[in-house]
Amino acid sequence: MDLLGIILYYLFGALYWAILIRVLISWLPVAGVQIDPYHPIIKILYGITDPILDPLRRFATIGMIDLSPIIALVVIGLVQRAIIGFL
């Protein structure tokens, strides 16, 4: 794999983890842990993941259930595998 393929692979891997961490953070208030939405780390995390999740929310919301993170994680995984297969 060339350098560009490696960079893209790890970039999509970091994006995968950012979305997964955002999902886990969204569950913390249910467990009684308060999350400050204005904390710099949380703002950076939302800034990274919002451009991917917001367009998906238009058609991936069923009632009050947001399926956009699941769709995003599947697509990112497929893109990572395609990068490996292509390069």
N, CA, C and O atoms as a GROMACS GRO file, in nm:
protein
  348
    1MET      N    1   0.086  -0.118   0.000
    1MET     CA    2   0.000   0.000   0.000
    1MET      C    3   0.090   0.124   0.000
    1MET      O    4   0.191   0.127   0.070
    2ASP      N    5   0.055   0.221  -0.076
    2ASP     CA    6   0.136   0.341  -0.081
    2ASP      C    7   0.100   0.436   0.034
    2ASP      O    8   0.009   0.408   0.112
    3LEU      N    9   0.171   0.545   0.042
    3LEU     CA   10   0.155   0.638   0.153
    3LEU      C   11   0.014   0.698   0.159
    3LEU      O   12  -0.042   0.711   0.268
    4LEU      N   13  -0.041   0.734   0.044
    4LEU     CA   14  -0.176   0.790   0.042
    4LEU      C   15  -0.279   0.691   0.094
    4LEU      O   16  -0.369   0.729   0.169
    5GLY      N   17  -0.266   0.566   0.056
    5GLY     CA   18  -0.357   0.463   0.105
    5GLY      C   19  -0.348   0.445   0.254
    5GLY      O   20  -0.450   0.429   0.322
    6ILE      N   21  -0.227   0.447   0.307
    6ILE     CA   22  -0.208   0.434   0.452
    6ILE      C   23  -0.269   0.552   0.525
    6ILE      O   24  -0.336   0.535   0.628
    7ILE      N   25  -0.247   0.672   0.474
    7ILE     CA   26  -0.302   0.793   0.537
    7ILE      C   27  -0.455   0.788   0.536
    7ILE      O   28  -0.518   0.816   0.637
    8LEU      N   29  -0.514   0.752   0.421
    8LEU     CA   30  -0.660   0.743   0.412
    8LEU      C   31  -0.715   0.635   0.504
    8LEU      O   32  -0.818   0.655   0.569
    9TYR      N   33  -0.647   0.522   0.510
    9TYR     CA   34  -0.691   0.413   0.597
    9TYR      C   35  -0.697   0.458   0.742
    9TYR      O   36  -0.797   0.436   0.810
   10TYR      N   37  -0.592   0.522   0.790
   10TYR     CA   38  -0.588   0.568   0.929
   10TYR      C   39  -0.681   0.688   0.953
   10TYR      O   40  -0.733   0.704   1.063
   11LEU      N   41  -0.702   0.770   0.853
   11LEU     CA   42  -0.796   0.881   0.865
   11LEU      C   43  -0.938   0.828   0.884
   11LEU      O   44  -1.011   0.876   0.971
   12PHE      N   45  -0.977   0.731   0.804
   12PHE     CA   46  -1.109   0.672   0.820
   12PHE      C   47  -1.119   0.594   0.951
   12PHE      O   48  -1.226   0.588   1.011
   13GLY      N   49  -1.010   0.534   0.995
   13GLY     CA   50  -1.009   0.465   1.124
   13GLY      C   51  -1.030   0.563   1.240
   13GLY      O   52  -1.105   0.533   1.333
   14ALA      N   53  -0.966   0.678   1.233
   14ALA     CA   54  -0.984   0.780   1.336
   14ALA      C   55  -1.128   0.834   1.335
   14ALA      O   56  -1.186   0.859   1.440
   15LEU      N   57  -1.183   0.850   1.217
   15LEU     CA   58  -1.321   0.895   1.205
   15LEU      C   59  -1.418   0.792   1.262
   15LEU      O   60  -1.515   0.828   1.328
   16TYR      N   61  -1.391   0.665   1.238
   16TYR     CA   62  -1.471   0.556   1.293
   16TYR      C   63  -1.473   0.565   1.446
   16TYR      O   64  -1.579   0.558   1.509
   17TRP      N   65  -1.355   0.581   1.505
   17TRP     CA   66  -1.345   0.589   1.651
   17TRP      C   67  -1.410   0.715   1.705
   17TRP      O   68  -1.470   0.712   1.813
   18ALA      N   69  -1.400   0.826   1.634
   18ALA     CA   70  -1.464   0.951   1.679
   18ALA      C   71  -1.615   0.934   1.685
   18ALA      O   72  -1.678   0.979   1.781
   19ILE      N   73  -1.673   0.870   1.585
   19ILE     CA   74  -1.818   0.847   1.586
   19ILE      C   75  -1.857   0.752   1.698
   19ILE      O   76  -1.957   0.773   1.766
   20LEU      N   77  -1.778   0.647   1.717
   20LEU     CA   78  -1.807   0.551   1.824
   20LEU      C   79  -1.798   0.617   1.962
   20LEU      O   80  -1.881   0.591   2.048
   21ILE      N   81  -1.698   0.701   1.983
   21ILE     CA   82  -1.685   0.772   2.110
   21ILE      C   83  -1.802   0.868   2.130
   21ILE      O   84  -1.852   0.881   2.241
   22ARG      N   85  -1.845   0.934   2.023
   22ARG     CA   86  -1.959   1.024   2.035
   22ARG      C   87  -2.085   0.948   2.076
   22ARG      O   88  -2.162   0.997   2.158
   23VAL      N   89  -2.105   0.831   2.020
   23VAL     CA   90  -2.221   0.750   2.058
   23VAL      C   91  -2.213   0.712   2.205
   23VAL      O   92  -2.312   0.722   2.278
   24LEU      N   93  -2.096   0.668   2.249
   24LEU     CA   94  -2.081   0.630   2.390
   24LEU      C   95  -2.101   0.749   2.483
   24LEU      O   96  -2.161   0.734   2.589
   25ILE      N   97  -2.052   0.865   2.445
   25ILE     CA   98  -2.071   0.986   2.526
   25ILE      C   99  -2.219   1.023   2.533
   25ILE      O  100  -2.265   1.074   2.635
   26SER      N  101  -2.292   0.999   2.426
   26SER     CA  102  -2.434   1.032   2.428
   26SER      C  103  -2.514   0.943   2.523
   26SER      O  104  -2.623   0.980   2.565
   27TRP      N  105  -2.460   0.828   2.557
   27TRP     CA  106  -2.527   0.737   2.652
   27TRP      C  107  -2.494   0.770   2.797
   27TRP      O  108  -2.565   0.723   2.887
   28LEU      N  109  -2.392   0.848   2.823
   28LEU     CA  110  -2.351   0.876   2.962
   28LEU      C  111  -2.457   0.947   3.045
   28LEU      O  112  -2.471   0.914   3.163
   29PRO      N  113  -2.533   1.042   2.992
   29PRO     CA  114  -2.637   1.105   3.076
   29PRO      C  115  -2.742   1.006   3.126
   29PRO      O  116  -2.802   1.028   3.232
   30VAL      N  117  -2.765   0.898   3.054
   30VAL     CA  118  -2.859   0.796   3.101
   30VAL      C  119  -2.804   0.729   3.226
   30VAL      O  120  -2.881   0.688   3.313
   31ALA      N  121  -2.672   0.718   3.236
   31ALA     CA  122  -2.608   0.656   3.352
   31ALA      C  123  -2.586   0.757   3.465
   31ALA      O  124  -2.527   0.722   3.567
   32GLY      N  125  -2.632   0.879   3.448
   32GLY     CA  126  -2.619   0.980   3.552
   32GLY      C  127  -2.494   1.065   3.545
   32GLY      O  128  -2.469   1.144   3.635
   33VAL      N  129  -2.415   1.050   3.440
   33VAL     CA  130  -2.293   1.128   3.423
   33VAL      C  131  -2.327   1.251   3.339
   33VAL      O  132  -2.378   1.239   3.228
   34GLN      N  133  -2.298   1.369   3.391
   34GLN     CA  134  -2.327   1.493   3.320
   34GLN      C  135  -2.212   1.527   3.226
   34GLN      O  136  -2.095   1.523   3.265
   35ILE      N  137  -2.245   1.560   3.103
   35ILE     CA  138  -2.146   1.597   3.001
   35ILE      C  139  -2.166   1.745   2.968
   35ILE      O  140  -2.277   1.789   2.939
   36ASP      N  141  -2.056   1.820   2.974
   36ASP     CA  142  -2.061   1.962   2.938
   36ASP      C  143  -2.047   1.976   2.787
   36ASP      O  144  -1.940   1.950   2.733
   37PRO      N  145  -2.153   2.017   2.717
   37PRO     CA  146  -2.143   2.027   2.570
   37PRO      C  147  -2.050   2.138   2.523
   37PRO      O  148  -2.017   2.145   2.405
   38TYR      N  149  -2.007   2.224   2.614
   38TYR     CA  150  -1.918   2.334   2.577
   38TYR      C  151  -1.772   2.305   2.610
   38TYR      O  152  -1.686   2.391   2.594
   39HIS      N  153  -1.744   2.184   2.657
   39HIS     CA  154  -1.606   2.145   2.683
   39HIS      C  155  -1.531   2.139   2.550
   39HIS      O  156  -1.587   2.090   2.452
   40PRO      N  157  -1.407   2.187   2.544
   40PRO     CA  158  -1.335   2.193   2.416
   40PRO      C  159  -1.322   2.057   2.346
   40PRO      O  160  -1.330   2.050   2.224
   41ILE      N  161  -1.302   1.951   2.422
   41ILE     CA  162  -1.288   1.819   2.359
   41ILE      C  163  -1.420   1.775   2.297
   41ILE      O  164  -1.422   1.718   2.187
   42ILE      N  165  -1.530   1.800   2.367
   42ILE     CA  166  -1.661   1.763   2.316
   42ILE      C  167  -1.693   1.846   2.191
   42ILE      O  168  -1.749   1.793   2.094
   43LYS      N  169  -1.658   1.974   2.192
   43LYS     CA  170  -1.682   2.058   2.075
   43LYS      C  171  -1.601   2.012   1.955
   43LYS      O  172  -1.651   2.014   1.842
   44ILE      N  173  -1.477   1.971   1.977
   44ILE     CA  174  -1.393   1.918   1.868
   44ILE      C  175  -1.453   1.789   1.815
   44ILE      O  176  -1.459   1.768   1.693
   45LEU      N  177  -1.497   1.701   1.905
   45LEU     CA  178  -1.557   1.575   1.865
   45LEU      C  179  -1.682   1.598   1.781
   45LEU      O  180  -1.702   1.532   1.680
   46TYR      N  181  -1.767   1.690   1.824
   46TYR     CA  182  -1.888   1.723   1.748
   46TYR      C  183  -1.852   1.788   1.615
   46TYR      O  184  -1.917   1.762   1.514
   47GLY      N  185  -1.749   1.872   1.615
   47GLY     CA  186  -1.706   1.937   1.491
   47GLY      C  187  -1.655   1.837   1.387
   47GLY      O  188  -1.669   1.859   1.267
   48ILE      N  189  -1.594   1.729   1.434
   48ILE     CA  190  -1.544   1.626   1.343
   48ILE      C  191  -1.657   1.538   1.292
   48ILE      O  192  -1.659   1.502   1.174
   49THR      N  193  -1.750   1.503   1.380
   49THR     CA  194  -1.852   1.404   1.343
   49THR      C  195  -1.980   1.464   1.284
   49THR      O  196  -2.050   1.396   1.209
   50ASP      N  197  -2.012   1.589   1.316
   50ASP     CA  198  -2.135   1.650   1.265
   50ASP      C  199  -2.143   1.654   1.112
   50ASP      O  200  -2.250   1.628   1.057
   51PRO      N  201  -2.035   1.686   1.040
   51PRO     CA  202  -2.048   1.689   0.893
   51PRO      C  203  -2.083   1.553   0.832
   51PRO      O  204  -2.136   1.547   0.720
   52ILE      N  205  -2.054   1.445   0.903
   52ILE     CA  206  -2.088   1.313   0.852
   52ILE      C  207  -2.227   1.271   0.898
   52ILE      O  208  -2.304   1.215   0.819
   53LEU      N  209  -2.260   1.297   1.023
   53LEU     CA  210  -2.385   1.248   1.079
   53LEU      C  211  -2.506   1.334   1.041
   53LEU      O  212  -2.615   1.281   1.022
   54ASP      N  213  -2.489   1.464   1.030
   54ASP     CA  214  -2.603   1.552   1.001
   54ASP      C  215  -2.674   1.519   0.870
   54ASP      O  216  -2.797   1.512   0.869
   55PRO      N  217  -2.603   1.498   0.758
   55PRO     CA  218  -2.675   1.462   0.635
   55PRO      C  219  -2.747   1.327   0.645
   55PRO      O  220  -2.852   1.307   0.584
   56LEU      N  221  -2.690   1.235   0.721
   56LEU     CA  222  -2.752   1.103   0.736
   56LEU      C  223  -2.878   1.108   0.821
   56LEU      O  224  -2.968   1.025   0.804
   57ARG      N  225  -2.885   1.203   0.912
   57ARG     CA  226  -3.001   1.212   1.002
   57ARG      C  227  -3.130   1.243   0.927
   57ARG      O  228  -3.239   1.213   0.977
   58ARG      N  229  -3.120   1.301   0.810
   58ARG     CA  230  -3.240   1.336   0.733
   58ARG      C  231  -3.324   1.214   0.698
   58ARG      O  232  -3.446   1.220   0.695
   59PHE      N  233  -3.256   1.101   0.673
   59PHE     CA  234  -3.331   0.982   0.634
   59PHE      C  235  -3.305   0.862   0.725
   59PHE      O  236  -3.359   0.754   0.700
   60ALA      N  237  -3.222   0.878   0.828
   60ALA     CA  238  -3.187   0.765   0.914
   60ALA      C  239  -3.243   0.780   1.055
   60ALA      O  240  -3.189   0.723   1.150
   61THR      N  241  -3.350   0.855   1.070
   61THR     CA  242  -3.413   0.871   1.201
   61THR      C  243  -3.550   0.806   1.196
   61THR      O  244  -3.633   0.837   1.110
   62ILE      N  245  -3.572   0.715   1.290
   62ILE     CA  246  -3.701   0.648   1.301
   62ILE      C  247  -3.759   0.687   1.437
   62ILE      O  248  -3.713   0.640   1.541
   63GLY      N  249  -3.859   0.772   1.434
   63GLY     CA  250  -3.915   0.822   1.560
   63GLY      C  251  -3.809   0.903   1.633
   63GLY      O  252  -3.760   1.004   1.582
   64MET      N  253  -3.775   0.857   1.752
   64MET     CA  254  -3.670   0.924   1.830
   64MET      C  255  -3.538   0.848   1.825
   64MET      O  256  -3.445   0.882   1.898
   65ILE      N  257  -3.529   0.747   1.741
   65ILE     CA  258  -3.408   0.666   1.731
   65ILE      C  259  -3.326   0.716   1.612
   65ILE      O  260  -3.373   0.720   1.498
   66ASP      N  261  -3.202   0.755   1.641
   66ASP     CA  262  -3.111   0.806   1.538
   66ASP      C  263  -3.019   0.692   1.493
   66ASP      O  264  -2.933   0.648   1.569
   67LEU      N  265  -3.037   0.647   1.373
   67LEU     CA  266  -2.956   0.538   1.319
   67LEU      C  267  -2.837   0.587   1.238
   67LEU      O  268  -2.763   0.506   1.182
   68SER      N  269  -2.818   0.718   1.230
   68SER     CA  270  -2.710   0.772   1.147
   68SER      C  271  -2.571   0.725   1.190
   68SER      O  272  -2.488   0.701   1.103
   69PRO      N  273  -2.541   0.710   1.320
   69PRO     CA  274  -2.407   0.659   1.355
   69PRO      C  275  -2.383   0.517   1.306
   69PRO      O  276  -2.272   0.483   1.265
   70ILE      N  277  -2.486   0.433   1.309
   70ILE     CA  278  -2.471   0.296   1.262
   70ILE      C  279  -2.441   0.296   1.113
   70ILE      O  280  -2.351   0.225   1.067
   71ILE      N  281  -2.517   0.373   1.038
   71ILE     CA  282  -2.495   0.381   0.893
   71ILE      C  283  -2.356   0.436   0.863
   71ILE      O  284  -2.287   0.386   0.774
   72ALA      N  285  -2.316   0.540   0.936
   72ALA     CA  286  -2.185   0.600   0.913
   72ALA      C  287  -2.073   0.500   0.944
   72ALA      O  288  -1.975   0.493   0.869
   73LEU      N  289  -2.086   0.424   1.051
   73LEU     CA  290  -1.982   0.326   1.086
   73LEU      C  291  -1.974   0.215   0.981
   73LEU      O  292  -1.864   0.171   0.947
   74VAL      N  293  -2.086   0.171   0.930
   74VAL     CA  294  -2.085   0.068   0.825
   74VAL      C  295  -2.019   0.122   0.698
   74VAL      O  296  -1.936   0.055   0.638
   75VAL      N  297  -2.056   0.243   0.658
   75VAL     CA  298  -1.999   0.301   0.536
   75VAL      C  299  -1.849   0.323   0.552
   75VAL      O  300  -1.772   0.296   0.460
   76ILE      N  301  -1.807   0.372   0.667
   76ILE     CA  302  -1.664   0.394   0.690
   76ILE      C  303  -1.588   0.262   0.686
   76ILE      O  304  -1.480   0.254   0.628
   77GLY      N  305  -1.644   0.159   0.745
   77GLY     CA  306  -1.581   0.027   0.740
   77GLY      C  307  -1.569  -0.025   0.597
   77GLY      O  308  -1.466  -0.082   0.560
   78LEU      N  309  -1.674  -0.005   0.518
   78LEU     CA  310  -1.669  -0.048   0.378
   78LEU      C  311  -1.566   0.031   0.298
   78LEU      O  312  -1.495  -0.026   0.214
   79VAL      N  313  -1.557   0.160   0.324
   79VAL     CA  314  -1.458   0.243   0.254
   79VAL      C  315  -1.317   0.200   0.292
   79VAL      O  316  -1.228   0.195   0.206
   80GLN      N  317  -1.295   0.168   0.419
   80GLN     CA  318  -1.163   0.123   0.461
   80GLN      C  319  -1.126  -0.007   0.390
   80GLN      O  320  -1.013  -0.022   0.343
   81ARG      N  321  -1.219  -0.099   0.382
   81ARG     CA  322  -1.191  -0.226   0.313
   81ARG      C  323  -1.168  -0.203   0.164
   81ARG      O  324  -1.085  -0.270   0.103
   82ALA      N  325  -1.241  -0.109   0.105
   82ALA     CA  326  -1.222  -0.078  -0.037
   82ALA      C  327  -1.084  -0.018  -0.061
   82ALA      O  328  -1.020  -0.046  -0.162
   83ILE      N  329  -1.040   0.066   0.032
   83ILE     CA  330  -0.906   0.126   0.019
   83ILE      C  331  -0.800   0.016   0.021
   83ILE      O  332  -0.706   0.018  -0.059
   84ILE      N  333  -0.814  -0.077   0.113
   84ILE     CA  334  -0.717  -0.187   0.122
   84ILE      C  335  -0.722  -0.271  -0.005
   84ILE      O  336  -0.618  -0.308  -0.058
   85GLY      N  337  -0.842  -0.302  -0.053
   85GLY     CA  338  -0.855  -0.382  -0.174
   85GLY      C  339  -0.805  -0.311  -0.298
   85GLY      O  340  -0.749  -0.373  -0.388
   86PHE      N  341  -0.825  -0.181  -0.304
   86PHE     CA  342  -0.785  -0.104  -0.421
   86PHE      C  343  -0.635  -0.083  -0.427
   86PHE      O  344  -0.575  -0.089  -0.534
   87LEU      N  345  -0.575  -0.060  -0.312
   87LEU     CA  346  -0.432  -0.033  -0.310
   87LEU      C  347  -0.358  -0.156  -0.267
   87LEU      O  348  -0.236  -0.155  -0.259
   0.00000   0.00000   0.00000
